[in-house]
Amino acid sequence: MKKCLDGISAVFLLFMFLIVVISVIFRLVLNISAPWYLELTQICFIFLVFIGSAACMKDESHIKITFLVDRLNEGTKKIFRIIGRLLMITFLVIFIIGSYKNMLFNWTVGFITVNWMKTGYVYLVLLISGIIMIFYLFENIYYDMFSKKASFSKMEGES
């Protein structure tokens, strides 16, 4: 699933690039104003960030500060990782509930210049990415609890 998420993120990055190139061509070469490009670029960026965040949760490649944790023994590190993941799951449950409510409320609300793209679709992507993140957090908790090696060692070996 991570490779699929990485591929989807790459597609949205490509869309963002193409939209910006097209808008520059419209503006500078054809002298045509394209007001839709900014909203569409922002939507692609939102999709890219949240789908990419879900992919990063698999191998825990988000930015983190490990200054204190690196000084702990392996057993204590596992405990801290599990507690941290449980706190993230709590946040993500609230995030998913909010995304779901906003998705239902905004399902038919279109953007000003890109009316075919509904605001509810953006919240749907947030909802799906939150669910995927929770799945990966539970998977990493399971691995930490029932393996003899640290989850970071496992993840580095997969690369």
C-alpha positions, -999 to +999 in steps of 0.1 A: +000+000+000+029+024+007+041+021-029+006+030-041+005+060-018+039+071-030+027+068-066-004+088-059+017+115-042+040+116-073+010+120-095-003+150-075+032+165-075+032+161-113-003+177-115+009+207-095+039+211-117+018+209-149-008+233-136+019+259-127+035+255-161+002+259-179-007+290-159+027+306-167+021+298-204-014+312-203-003+344-185+030+352-203+026+337-238-011+338-245-019+368-222-049+349-208-057+351-171-063+317-155-079+323-121-085+285-116-048+275-113-043+288-078-072+268-063-063+237-082-027+239-072-037+243-035-060+213-037-033+192-053-009+204-025-034+194+002-038+159-014+000+156-017+006+165+019-020+142+034-014+112+012+023+116+016+019+119+054+000+086+054+028+070+034+054+084+058+036+068+087+045+033+075+082+036+080+080+065+105+099+089+082+082+120+095+105+147+110+112+139+146+136+150+174+152+120+190+178+138+212+165+123+244+151+091+231+184+081+216+200+080+250+175+054+263+179+016+263+159-004+237+131-015+261+124+021+272+125+033+236+098+008+227+077+020+256+081+056+245+073+047+209+041+029+219+030+058+241+037+082+213+018+062+188-012+058+211-012+096+215-011+100+177-040+076+174-060+096+198-053+128+178-061+110+145-095+097+158-105+133+165-091+143+131-111+116+113-143+125+131-138+161+121-129+152+086-160+130+083-184+157+096-168+183+073-170+159+044-207+154+049-214+191+054-193+203+024-199+174+000-218+196-026-199+229-020-177+237-050-147+259-051-152+294-066-131+289-098-130+251-099-167+244-093-165+207-104-141+201-075-161+199-043-148+208-008-161+175+004-136+157-018-108+173+001-122+162+034-126+127+020-089+126+013-082+138+048-105+111+062-089+083+041-053+094+050-062+095+087-076+060+085-044+048+067-022+065+093-041+048+122-036+015+104+001+020+101+003+032+138-014+000+149+009-021+127+040-004+142+026-009+178+021-045+170+056-049+156+071-031+187+052-053+211+058-087+195+093-085+179+127-088+194+142-060+173+134-024+172+109-013+146+134+012+132+158-017+125+130-035+106+122-004+086+158+003+077+162-033+065+132-030+042+147-001+023 
